[in-house]
Amino acid sequence: MAYEPPTHRVERSLRATLGARTVAGVDEVGRGAWAGPVTVCAAITGLRRPPEGLTDSKLITPKRRERLAAVLAGWVTASALGHASPEEIDDLGMTEALRLAAERALGGLPERPDAVILDGKHNYLGGSWQVRTVIKGDQSCVAVAAASVIAKVQRDTAMAELGTGYAPFAFADNAGYPSPVHRAALEELGPTELHRMSWSYLDSLPRWQHLKKVRRQVEPTESGEQLGFDF
C-alpha cells in the first residue's frame, strides 16, 4: 500500500511562527510492551528531501526498516536515543518514564533544539520545551518519521540481544510485546528482570500475581502542584 510521503510542513511552520532554527522530531517505541525499556529517539533532519520510502516505522516491514535505518544514520543531521528502564517505568508510570527517556534523547543531541515535534496528541515532554504535538506525526513529519524508524530498529535489536538469555520468551520475535509465545513463557516461568512488574498482564497470571508492584501514583492538585500517594 502506498502512503503519502512525510513533509516539512510543521517544521516550516515552527520556523515561521517561533523563529525556530533547529527543530527535532521525537517518537517513542515500546510503550505497550510487557518487557524491556521504552525508547525515545530525537532526530534533526533540516529541510532536505527525505530518503525514499520514509514513513511510520509500523508501516514498514522489518527488512525495509533495517535498510532505511542504515540510510538514515548517514542522512540525518543528528539523532540520539533515550531509554527508560522497566524499573523506572514501574516506579514512575509511563508518562513520566516517557518524559525521562525523551529528556535523555534530546540531551544527547549536539545542540538543544529550539522546538520539538512530538508524535501523538499528548505533550508528555512539557517543561521548558517548545512542543508541537502532531497526531500521526510519524507519517506526516519527516523528522518524526526518521525518529520512528531509528527508535524501532534500535530497540528491536537491543531486545533481540537481551533475549539471548531468555530464549523461551522469544524477545527476538516479539521485542517484549504481547504474543502467544511470550504469554506461554510467562505462565510457565514467570516474569524476568526485563519485565514491567506493575503491568496489568500479571492480573491474568494467578501463579505470579503476588509479584506485581503497586506503583506510586501522582495526581495534580487544584493549584497545579502534584501530590504522590500509594494505593
C-alpha positions as CSV (number, residue, x, y, z in Angstrom):
1,M,0.0,0.0,0.0
2,A,1.3,3.4,-0.9
3,Y,1.4,6.2,1.7
4,E,1.7,9.9,1.3
5,P,5.3,10.8,2.0
6,P,6.1,12.9,5.1
7,T,6.8,16.6,4.6
8,H,8.5,19.5,6.4
9,R,5.2,21.5,6.7
10,V,5.1,21.5,10.5
11,E,8.8,22.3,10.8
12,R,8.4,25.2,8.4
13,S,5.5,26.4,10.5
14,L,7.6,26.3,13.6
15,R,10.4,28.2,11.9
16,A,8.0,30.9,10.7
17,T,5.9,31.3,13.9
18,L,8.6,30.7,16.6
19,G,11.8,31.6,14.8
20,A,13.0,28.0,15.5
21,R,16.3,27.4,13.7
22,T,16.6,23.8,14.8
23,V,13.6,21.5,15.1
24,A,13.8,17.9,16.4
25,G,11.3,15.2,15.7
26,V,10.6,12.9,18.6
27,D,9.0,9.5,18.7
28,E,8.8,6.5,21.1
29,V,8.7,2.8,20.8
30,G,7.9,0.2,23.5
31,R,5.1,1.9,25.2
32,G,2.8,-1.2,25.0
33,A,5.4,-3.8,25.7
34,W,5.3,-6.2,28.7
35,A,9.1,-6.3,28.8
36,G,12.1,-4.1,28.0
37,P,12.6,-0.3,28.1
38,V,10.6,2.4,26.5
39,T,12.9,4.0,23.9
40,V,12.7,7.6,22.5
41,C,14.6,8.9,19.5
42,A,15.1,12.6,18.8
43,A,16.1,13.4,15.2
44,I,17.1,16.6,13.4
45,T,16.8,16.5,9.7
46,G,16.8,20.0,8.4
47,L,14.7,20.6,5.3
48,R,16.3,18.2,3.0
49,R,14.4,15.8,0.8
50,P,13.8,12.6,2.8
51,P,15.0,9.1,1.7
52,E,12.6,7.3,-0.4
53,G,10.1,5.1,1.5
54,L,10.4,7.1,4.8
55,T,7.2,6.8,6.8
56,D,5.9,5.5,10.2
57,S,8.1,2.5,11.2
58,K,4.9,0.4,11.9
59,L,4.0,0.6,8.2
60,I,7.4,-0.8,7.0
61,T,8.5,-4.4,7.0
62,P,11.4,-5.3,9.3
63,K,13.8,-5.8,6.5
64,R,12.9,-2.4,4.9
65,R,13.1,-0.7,8.3
66,E,16.6,-2.0,8.8
67,R,17.7,-0.9,5.4
68,L,16.1,2.5,5.9
69,A,17.6,2.9,9.3
70,A,21.1,2.3,7.8
71,V,20.4,5.1,5.3
72,L,19.1,7.4,7.9
73,A,22.2,7.0,10.0
74,G,24.1,8.9,7.4
75,W,21.3,11.2,6.3
76,V,20.0,12.9,9.5
77,T,21.7,16.0,10.7
78,A,21.8,14.5,14.2
79,S,20.0,11.9,16.3
80,A,20.1,10.5,19.8
81,L,18.3,7.8,21.8
82,G,17.0,7.9,25.3
83,H,15.7,4.9,27.3
84,A,13.7,4.4,30.5
85,S,14.2,1.0,32.1
86,P,11.4,-1.4,33.3
87,E,12.3,-0.4,36.8
88,E,11.8,3.3,36.0
89,I,8.5,2.6,34.2
90,D,7.3,0.7,37.3
91,D,8.4,3.5,39.7
92,L,7.3,6.5,37.7
93,G,4.5,5.4,35.4
94,M,4.6,5.5,31.7
95,T,4.0,9.2,31.2
96,E,6.9,10.2,33.5
97,A,9.1,7.4,32.0
98,L,8.5,8.8,28.5
99,R,9.4,12.2,29.7
100,L,12.6,10.9,31.2
101,A,13.5,9.0,28.0
102,A,12.7,12.0,25.8
103,E,14.9,14.3,28.0
104,R,17.7,11.8,27.7
105,A,17.3,11.6,23.9
106,L,17.1,15.4,23.5
107,G,20.1,15.8,25.9
108,G,22.1,13.5,23.7
109,L,21.9,15.8,20.7
110,P,24.9,18.0,19.9
111,E,22.8,21.2,20.5
112,R,19.5,21.9,22.2
113,P,16.7,22.2,19.6
114,D,14.6,25.4,19.5
115,A,11.4,23.4,19.1
116,V,10.2,19.8,19.2
117,I,7.6,18.0,17.1
118,L,6.1,15.2,19.2
119,D,4.2,12.4,17.8
120,G,0.7,12.0,19.2
121,K,-1.8,14.3,20.9
122,H,-0.3,14.3,24.4
123,N,2.7,16.5,25.4
124,Y,4.5,14.2,27.8
125,L,7.6,16.3,27.5
126,G,6.4,19.6,28.8
127,G,8.8,21.6,30.9
128,S,10.8,24.3,29.2
129,W,10.5,22.9,25.7
130,Q,8.6,24.4,22.8
131,V,6.5,21.5,21.7
132,R,4.1,20.9,18.8
133,T,2.1,17.7,19.1
134,V,1.1,16.1,15.8
135,I,-1.3,13.2,15.6
136,K,0.3,10.6,13.2
137,G,3.3,12.8,13.1
138,D,5.3,9.6,12.4
139,Q,3.6,9.5,9.0
140,S,3.3,13.2,8.2
141,C,6.5,14.8,9.5
142,V,9.9,14.0,8.1
143,A,11.9,14.3,11.4
144,V,9.3,12.3,13.4
145,A,9.2,9.6,10.8
146,A,13.0,9.4,10.9
147,A,12.9,9.2,14.7
148,S,10.3,6.5,14.5
149,V,12.4,4.2,12.3
150,I,15.6,4.7,14.2
151,A,13.9,4.1,17.5
152,K,12.1,0.9,16.3
153,V,15.2,-0.7,14.8
154,Q,17.4,0.2,17.7
155,R,15.0,-1.2,20.3
156,D,14.2,-4.3,18.4
157,T,17.9,-5.0,18.0
158,A,18.5,-4.4,21.7
159,M,15.6,-6.7,22.7
160,A,17.0,-9.5,20.5
161,E,20.4,-9.2,22.1
162,L,18.9,-9.1,25.6
163,G,16.7,-12.1,24.7
164,T,19.6,-14.4,24.2
165,G,19.4,-15.2,27.9
166,Y,15.7,-15.7,27.9
167,A,15.0,-18.0,24.9
168,P,11.5,-19.2,25.8
169,F,10.2,-15.6,25.7
170,A,11.2,-15.1,22.0
171,F,12.2,-11.5,22.5
172,A,13.9,-11.5,19.1
173,D,10.5,-12.1,17.6
174,N,8.2,-10.1,19.8
175,A,10.5,-7.4,21.2
176,G,8.8,-7.7,24.6
177,Y,5.3,-7.1,23.2
178,P,2.3,-9.4,23.9
179,S,2.3,-12.6,21.9
180,P,1.2,-16.2,22.4
181,V,4.7,-17.5,22.9
182,H,5.5,-14.6,25.3
183,R,2.4,-15.3,27.4
184,A,3.0,-19.1,27.5
185,A,6.6,-18.4,28.8
186,L,5.2,-16.1,31.4
187,E,2.7,-18.6,32.6
188,E,5.3,-21.3,32.9
189,L,8.4,-19.4,34.1
190,G,7.1,-16.1,35.5
191,P,8.4,-12.7,34.7
192,T,12.1,-11.9,34.2
193,E,14.2,-8.9,35.3
194,L,13.3,-7.4,32.0
195,H,9.6,-7.3,32.7
196,R,7.5,-4.4,33.9
197,M,6.2,-5.6,37.2
198,S,3.4,-3.0,37.6
199,W,1.8,-4.0,34.3
200,S,-1.8,-5.5,34.2
201,Y,-0.7,-8.7,32.3
202,L,0.2,-10.1,35.8
203,D,-3.5,-9.9,36.7
204,S,-4.2,-12.8,34.4
205,L,-1.3,-14.9,35.7
206,P,-2.6,-16.2,39.1
207,R,0.6,-18.1,39.8
208,W,2.7,-14.9,39.6
209,Q,0.2,-12.2,40.8
210,H,2.0,-11.8,44.1
211,L,5.0,-10.3,42.3
212,K,3.0,-7.3,41.0
213,K,4.2,-3.9,42.1
214,V,1.9,-1.2,43.2
215,R,3.1,2.0,41.6
216,R,3.1,5.2,43.4
217,Q,0.5,7.4,41.8
218,V,1.0,11.1,41.2
219,E,-2.1,13.3,40.9
220,P,-2.4,17.1,40.3
221,T,-3.8,19.3,42.9
222,E,-6.2,22.2,42.2
223,S,-3.2,24.6,42.3
224,G,-1.4,22.5,39.7
225,E,1.1,21.0,42.1
226,Q,1.4,17.3,42.3
227,L,0.8,15.0,45.2
228,G,2.1,11.5,45.5
229,F,0.2,8.7,47.2
230,D,0.1,5.0,47.4
231,F,-3.0,2.8,47.0
